[in-house]
Structures are given as C-alpha cells and as structure tokens.
Amino acid sequence: MIIDGPILDKIKVQMNSDSLEYPFSLPIIKNLKDISFSTQVTFIVGENGTGKSTLLEAIAAKCGFGSEGGSKNVSFKTTDRIHAEQSNSLAAKFTLSWRKKPRDGYFFRAETFFNLANHLEQMSKEIGGSATFDSYGTKSLHEQSHGESFLSFFNNRLGESGFYILDEPEAALSPQRQLSLLKIINDLSKYPESQFIIATHSPILLAYPGATIYSCDGATLEKVAYEETKHYEITKGFLDNPQRYLQHLFS
C-alpha cells in the first residue's frame, strides 16, 4: 500500500469544554481545532508552560502509550493519577485520522526517562535475564551516562516503521549528539511509514530540512518558519554578539 503523506494525517479536536482547569485553561488548548501533518517530521515549539508537552502527552494517551513514556507493550506509572487523568481528559477530545495504522510506536519523555530505566531494570529482575534490554541496546540504561542512555534508546528502540512522539529528546544530549539524533531521524524518515512528532527547545533539531514547525507561543497553534522561531532568533543573536546580550542582562 502506497501512502500519500505521513501515516497520521490529522488530529481533529472536539473542544466543547468551558473548564478553567488545567489543561483546558491553556489558550493553545482552549482554541485548538485540529492539527494537520503534511511532513514526516513535525516539531512543536513554545516557551515553557505554553502547552507543547501537554499536547504530546494527550496524543500519546490517545495512541495507548503511557503518560510517563513507553509503548503499548511498555507502560508504567510512578506518579499519582492526576497527571494521567489530565492527559486522558484532553485525549478524549481527539480523533486521530490515520492514512495507515503504525506497526510500532513509542512515546519518549525526557522528564521521566529515568523512571523508564527503573522500570526496565525491574522487569529484567522479574524475568531473570537481560532480554529486557534487547530493544534498547542490550545494556542496562543505568549503566550508561545520561546522554549515552538517550542515544542508545534512539539508536536501538526506534525502527523503520513507527510512530514516534519525542518530548524534549535533546535534554541530555550535547550539540554533537543532537546532530547524531538528526541523522537517526533522517535515516528513519527514508521509510514512508515512519513519523515523528517532537517537542523541542533545540535550534539544532529544528533545522531539520523540510520539517513542519508549529508554535505554541500565541493563542492558537501556528505554523512558523525555522528562522521565525524564538529559539533560532535568540540563539543566533547571542552567538553573533554575546557581549551585547550579557551587558543587557547584567546591567
């Protein structure tokens, strides 16, 4: 079957809630009508607290992934029920329109990646062997540095035909390793049944050629060009003239 575009075509949103509670109190959520996906790689950007991670968590919940990260087969919970209920309440407003259902998928959440590593460690003890780590590079994630464990996950767990939601994947990666992640994304995007939705603050990742970038910085979700993102503008401005920025900050 030949598909014309990424495997997830659109998310339709039935927002009939006047609730003032989180996450419906966020302007970006309150005004959300739909999200279209025309490219295999889509970035969601925005200042802290604007709702980009909230969106990803709800999409992951709608796909059946755990709110703290994982797949349909790997799900765990270490926090109270409130966080999951918030994700599920927003996910209930979503209808996912697929061009083709994915054969694989994963929700990577940098904030709770340590909890994932703990979960895999516990699973390995329960089954009495290292087979638990086979899909993650065969080595315990706790036996690597934070950045190495991230890269091991990206190199080994992501496959040729999958729907991948990544929440701030650059969090533990040096600039050089962020370039390595870009290559992984590019290699997997050569397969038409691979798709990435990524929330990030990294101007390096955002430079991925041909990607769609949605900004959460306004009252509605808007497509923006790479050079229009605050991440690009501030980083470029600082690198072009760091003394000017520092003088302004410290004066």
GIDA-V71409 format. One record per residue. N is the residue number from 1. RES is the residue in three letters. SS is DSSP state (@ for helix, = for strand, . for the rest). Layout:
n->N res->RES ss->SS
n->N res->RES ss->SS
This chain:
n->1 res->MET ss->.
n->2 res->ILE ss->.
n->3 res->ILE ss->.
n->4 res->ASP ss->.
n->5 res->GLY ss->.
n->6 res->PRO ss->.
n->7 res->ILE ss->.
n->8 res->LEU ss->=
n->9 res->ASP ss->=
n->10 res->LYS ss->=
n->11 res->ILE ss->=
n->12 res->LYS ss->=
n->13 res->VAL ss->=
n->14 res->GLN ss->.
n->15 res->MET ss->.
n->16 res->ASN ss->.
n->17 res->SER ss->.
n->18 res->ASP ss->.
n->19 res->SER ss->.
n->20 res->LEU ss->.
n->21 res->GLU ss->.
n->22 res->TYR ss->.
n->23 res->PRO ss->.
n->24 res->PHE ss->.
n->25 res->SER ss->.
n->26 res->LEU ss->.
n->27 res->PRO ss->@
n->28 res->ILE ss->@
n->29 res->ILE ss->@
n->30 res->LYS ss->@
n->31 res->ASN ss->.
n->32 res->LEU ss->.
n->33 res->LYS ss->.
n->34 res->ASP ss->=
n->35 res->ILE ss->=
n->36 res->SER ss->=
n->37 res->PHE ss->.
n->38 res->SER ss->.
n->39 res->THR ss->.
n->40 res->GLN ss->.
n->41 res->VAL ss->=
n->42 res->THR ss->=
n->43 res->PHE ss->=
n->44 res->ILE ss->=
n->45 res->VAL ss->=
n->46 res->GLY ss->.
n->47 res->GLU ss->.
n->48 res->ASN ss->.
n->49 res->GLY ss->.
n->50 res->THR ss->.
n->51 res->GLY ss->.
n->52 res->LYS ss->@
n->53 res->SER ss->@
n->54 res->THR ss->@
n->55 res->LEU ss->@
n->56 res->LEU ss->@
n->57 res->GLU ss->@
n->58 res->ALA ss->@
n->59 res->ILE ss->@
n->60 res->ALA ss->@
n->61 res->ALA ss->@
n->62 res->LYS ss->@
n->63 res->CYS ss->.
n->64 res->GLY ss->.
n->65 res->PHE ss->.
n->66 res->GLY ss->.
n->67 res->SER ss->.
n->68 res->GLU ss->.
n->69 res->GLY ss->.
n->70 res->GLY ss->=
n->71 res->SER ss->.
n->72 res->LYS ss->.
n->73 res->ASN ss->.
n->74 res->VAL ss->.
n->75 res->SER ss->.
n->76 res->PHE ss->.
n->77 res->LYS ss->.
n->78 res->THR ss->.
n->79 res->THR ss->.
n->80 res->ASP ss->.
n->81 res->ARG ss->@
n->82 res->ILE ss->@
n->83 res->HIS ss->@
n->84 res->ALA ss->@
n->85 res->GLU ss->@
n->86 res->GLN ss->@
n->87 res->SER ss->@
n->88 res->ASN ss->@
n->89 res->SER ss->@
n->90 res->LEU ss->@
n->91 res->ALA ss->@
n->92 res->ALA ss->.
n->93 res->LYS ss->.
n->94 res->PHE ss->=
n->95 res->THR ss->=
n->96 res->LEU ss->=
n->97 res->SER ss->=
n->98 res->TRP ss->=
n->99 res->ARG ss->.
n->100 res->LYS ss->.
n->101 res->LYS ss->.
n->102 res->PRO ss->.
n->103 res->ARG ss->.
n->104 res->ASP ss->.
n->105 res->GLY ss->=
n->106 res->TYR ss->=
n->107 res->PHE ss->=
n->108 res->PHE ss->=
n->109 res->ARG ss->=
n->110 res->ALA ss->@
n->111 res->GLU ss->@
n->112 res->THR ss->@
n->113 res->PHE ss->@
n->114 res->PHE ss->@
n->115 res->ASN ss->@
n->116 res->LEU ss->@
n->117 res->ALA ss->@
n->118 res->ASN ss->@
n->119 res->HIS ss->@
n->120 res->LEU ss->@
n->121 res->GLU ss->@
n->122 res->GLN ss->@
n->123 res->MET ss->@
n->124 res->SER ss->@
n->125 res->LYS ss->@
n->126 res->GLU ss->@
n->127 res->ILE ss->@
n->128 res->GLY ss->.
n->129 res->GLY ss->.
n->130 res->SER ss->.
n->131 res->ALA ss->@
n->132 res->THR ss->@
n->133 res->PHE ss->@
n->134 res->ASP ss->@
n->135 res->SER ss->@
n->136 res->TYR ss->@
n->137 res->GLY ss->.
n->138 res->THR ss->.
n->139 res->LYS ss->.
n->140 res->SER ss->.
n->141 res->LEU ss->@
n->142 res->HIS ss->@
n->143 res->GLU ss->@
n->144 res->GLN ss->.
n->145 res->SER ss->.
n->146 res->HIS ss->@
n->147 res->GLY ss->@
n->148 res->GLU ss->@
n->149 res->SER ss->@
n->150 res->PHE ss->@
n->151 res->LEU ss->@
n->152 res->SER ss->@
n->153 res->PHE ss->@
n->154 res->PHE ss->@
n->155 res->ASN ss->@
n->156 res->ASN ss->@
n->157 res->ARG ss->.
n->158 res->LEU ss->.
n->159 res->GLY ss->.
n->160 res->GLU ss->.
n->161 res->SER ss->.
n->162 res->GLY ss->.
n->163 res->PHE ss->=
n->164 res->TYR ss->=
n->165 res->ILE ss->=
n->166 res->LEU ss->=
n->167 res->ASP ss->=
n->168 res->GLU ss->.
n->169 res->PRO ss->.
n->170 res->GLU ss->.
n->171 res->ALA ss->.
n->172 res->ALA ss->.
n->173 res->LEU ss->.
n->174 res->SER ss->.
n->175 res->PRO ss->@
n->176 res->GLN ss->@
n->177 res->ARG ss->@
n->178 res->GLN ss->@
n->179 res->LEU ss->@
n->180 res->SER ss->@
n->181 res->LEU ss->@
n->182 res->LEU ss->@
n->183 res->LYS ss->@
n->184 res->ILE ss->@
n->185 res->ILE ss->@
n->186 res->ASN ss->@
n->187 res->ASP ss->@
n->188 res->LEU ss->@
n->189 res->SER ss->.
n->190 res->LYS ss->.
n->191 res->TYR ss->.
n->192 res->PRO ss->.
n->193 res->GLU ss->.
n->194 res->SER ss->.
n->195 res->GLN ss->=
n->196 res->PHE ss->=
n->197 res->ILE ss->=
n->198 res->ILE ss->=
n->199 res->ALA ss->=
n->200 res->THR ss->.
n->201 res->HIS ss->.
n->202 res->SER ss->.
n->203 res->PRO ss->@
n->204 res->ILE ss->@
n->205 res->LEU ss->@
n->206 res->LEU ss->@
n->207 res->ALA ss->.
n->208 res->TYR ss->.
n->209 res->PRO ss->.
n->210 res->GLY ss->.
n->211 res->ALA ss->.
n->212 res->THR ss->=
n->213 res->ILE ss->=
n->214 res->TYR ss->=
n->215 res->SER ss->=
n->216 res->CYS ss->.
n->217 res->ASP ss->.
n->218 res->GLY ss->.
n->219 res->ALA ss->.
n->220 res->THR ss->.
n->221 res->LEU ss->.
n->222 res->GLU ss->=
n->223 res->LYS ss->=
n->224 res->VAL ss->.
n->225 res->ALA ss->.
n->226 res->TYR ss->@
n->227 res->GLU ss->@
n->228 res->GLU ss->@
n->229 res->THR ss->.
n->230 res->LYS ss->@
n->231 res->HIS ss->@
n->232 res->TYR ss->@
n->233 res->GLU ss->@
n->234 res->ILE ss->@
n->235 res->THR ss->@
n->236 res->LYS ss->@
n->237 res->GLY ss->@
n->238 res->PHE ss->@
n->239 res->LEU ss->@
n->240 res->ASP ss->@
n->241 res->ASN ss->.
n->242 res->PRO ss->@
n->243 res->GLN ss->@
n->244 res->ARG ss->@
n->245 res->TYR ss->@
n->246 res->LEU ss->@
n->247 res->GLN ss->@
n->248 res->HIS ss->@
n->249 res->LEU ss->@
n->250 res->PHE ss->@
n->251 res->SER ss->.
